[in-house]
Amino acid sequence: MNTPAEAPKILGLCASLRAGRWAEGAEQLAEQIRGLGCEDDLRAFLKTESLAHLENFVHAGRSEGKPFDEIYANLKREVGNKGLSNSEVGLSAALWAAKELGCRIDLVSLVDHFPPAGGVRRLETLIEKIEEADAIILATPVYFGDRSSLSASLIELFRGDERLAEAVRGKVYTGVAVGAKRNGGQETALIYQIVDMLNAGMLAVGNDSETTSQYGGTVHAGDVGSAWKDDYGLNTSMGTGRRIARVAHQLRKAGDASFIDTLRVGFWVLQDKDGYCVSQIERLVNQTPGGVAASVFDASDADVTRCIACDICPTEVDVDSKYRCIIKRKTDYFKTHHEGFVGLDAVVPVALTLRDRTGVESMYQQFMERTRYLRRGDYVFTDLLTAPLVFEEVGANDSLPLRMLTSTLRHHTVMSRPMIGHLHEGRLLNEDELADSWRAFVEQGKRLATGRLINAAEDADGVRYNPVGYVLSAEKDKEAETLERRRRMTADRAERARQEAAVRLTFSAATP
Ligand SMILES: Cc1cc2nc3c(=O)[nH]c(=O)nc-3n(C[C@H](O)[C@H](O)[C@H](O)COP(=O)(O)O)c2cc1C
């Protein structure tokens, strides 16, 4: 495929300590991925290169039983232009998928910039590569349920180097993690990277709705040269590439139009005491330049029935406006508020967390589990900007802000930096900082909403929930009636997006 120069550029960064590619070899890898045709070609390439990597180790002394430090030294004498480590395999799959969706791709091996004994080299080149990119995929091996030290050094630089900090702000991030164990910490490594990238000012996405809509690519491979065998992991990596490509396109398209409406933000107040969160939301909303259309869903002490974990969720495929949870109690919060959840531009889960829980009302977990029908109802919140807003008393040490982030991301949203208000003795310590974060959130929300409306209006296929892990649901999904309803649902979404785009956006003169 010939990718136009104005297409978004996705930069793959590889944090593998036993990379097969570096220097020109990394550039060659990007060129090789660009030249790959169909998925079968990709898989064949990954297998050949994985086996070549194993061969590198054999030649470097494994066949003679040499100690690993000698093998390692011999490998470093190579030029780094053949073979792929396990992380490189996952990254290549993600980049290939992004390329297939019309993105330009590039690749950098972090061994080129962070030498074994520490320090940084060729920083200027690294910064330029990042500046040129619209989005970044960071692939890391899992070390102790976390990232490798190469990934850690990069993240430190995002915080420590002013130019890099500026370069990454507002760009999209996603990750791929490769571990030797099935559950060796791929997800924890991905989540920690997400948190750090958000705090560096990036927007984060996971993998796509065709795979699992979770936190990125999760590859299960330990031995040198084995990642090509993990079909499931490669699928999640490709899903990661598609997801970041879609959002990068969305943000590029946002440049063609201006958002002339107020942003529709849904605040989900899920844990509160004496209306504190609600009053803080009011304060933030009132000081938003141009205003926002806020819908405050105060569910902290509402009648939120627990999910019954049914095997049909949602009860049927239909348009988004129809309530489709099996729980039909008249006073149930979702039954009575469903329509308000549709048609938003951004979603902000909100909570107050205190050291002393007396008087704190929480519906957090019930609420989250009940949003399942909205997720499985073909991702009602797809591509919406989201970030937790948490007022946290110093010393409360609650896991809630992190849980809000990971649960909300599974709604196929785009995450931005959590907005955390620090409380001490009843006083909000960082009021100005919080107001700045909120204003930045609104600006990002407008940018994303602009691209989303253009994307959704153009994309007749829409986004569908793929019931990975649910055999019963998958069978039901094949029924002709279901498929027809799904077609109606996606057509309805596209039509709404077209109508909204017509009145909420103005297009620049250059746009046809
Ligand atoms: C220091 C170290 C720690 C590791 N910790 C984990 C771990 O916590 N979980 C896991 O699944 N694999 C762990 N592994 C295995 C690697 O993640 C795995 O071999 C991976 O395929 C390496 O990717 P690479 O080929 O790109 O280097 C560890 C390996 C090393 C060297």
PDBQT file of the ligand as one rigid body, heavy atoms in Angstrom, charges set to zero:
ROOT
HETATM    1  C1  LIG A 601      15.440 -10.089  34.710  1.00  0.00    +0.000 C 
HETATM    2  C2  LIG A 601      14.294 -10.793  34.060  1.00  0.00    +0.000 A 
HETATM    3  C3  LIG A 601      13.051 -10.787  34.668  1.00  0.00    +0.000 A 
HETATM    4  C4  LIG A 601      11.960 -11.416  34.061  1.00  0.00    +0.000 A 
HETATM    5  N1  LIG A 601      10.731 -11.342  34.666  1.00  0.00    +0.000 NA
HETATM    6  C5  LIG A 601       9.661 -11.902  34.070  1.00  0.00    +0.000 A 
HETATM    7  C6  LIG A 601       8.371 -11.787  34.650  1.00  0.00    +0.000 A 
HETATM    8  O1  LIG A 601       8.164 -11.171  35.690  1.00  0.00    +0.000 OA
HETATM    9  N2  LIG A 601       7.340 -12.376  34.025  1.00  0.00    +0.000 N 
HETATM   10  C7  LIG A 601       7.492 -13.050  32.858  1.00  0.00    +0.000 A 
HETATM   11  O2  LIG A 601       6.501 -13.566  32.328  1.00  0.00    +0.000 OA
HETATM   12  N3  LIG A 601       8.694 -13.159  32.261  1.00  0.00    +0.000 NA
HETATM   13  C8  LIG A 601       9.786 -12.600  32.837  1.00  0.00    +0.000 A 
HETATM   14  N4  LIG A 601      11.007 -12.661  32.228  1.00  0.00    +0.000 N 
HETATM   15  C9  LIG A 601      11.122 -13.323  30.902  1.00  0.00    +0.000 C 
HETATM   16  C10 LIG A 601      11.092 -12.348  29.715  1.00  0.00    +0.000 C 
HETATM   17  O3  LIG A 601      10.073 -11.408  29.838  1.00  0.00    +0.000 OA
HETATM   18  C11 LIG A 601      10.882 -13.132  28.414  1.00  0.00    +0.000 C 
HETATM   19  O4  LIG A 601      11.937 -14.022  28.232  1.00  0.00    +0.000 OA
HETATM   20  C12 LIG A 601      10.703 -12.284  27.176  1.00  0.00    +0.000 C 
HETATM   21  O5  LIG A 601      10.368 -13.124  26.093  1.00  0.00    +0.000 OA
HETATM   22  C13 LIG A 601      11.945 -11.497  26.813  1.00  0.00    +0.000 C 
HETATM   23  O6  LIG A 601      11.680 -10.715  25.661  1.00  0.00    +0.000 OA
HETATM   24  P1  LIG A 601      12.824 -10.331  24.619  1.00  0.00    +0.000 P 
HETATM   25  O7  LIG A 601      13.093 -11.549  23.778  1.00  0.00    +0.000 OA
HETATM   26  O8  LIG A 601      12.270  -9.235  23.819  1.00  0.00    +0.000 OA
HETATM   27  O9  LIG A 601      14.002  -9.914  25.412  1.00  0.00    +0.000 OA
HETATM   28  C14 LIG A 601      12.127 -12.083  32.818  1.00  0.00    +0.000 A 
HETATM   29  C15 LIG A 601      13.396 -12.109  32.225  1.00  0.00    +0.000 A 
HETATM   30  C16 LIG A 601      14.473 -11.487  32.832  1.00  0.00    +0.000 A 
HETATM   31  C17 LIG A 601      15.812 -11.520  32.145  1.00  0.00    +0.000 C 
ENDROOT
TORSDOF 0
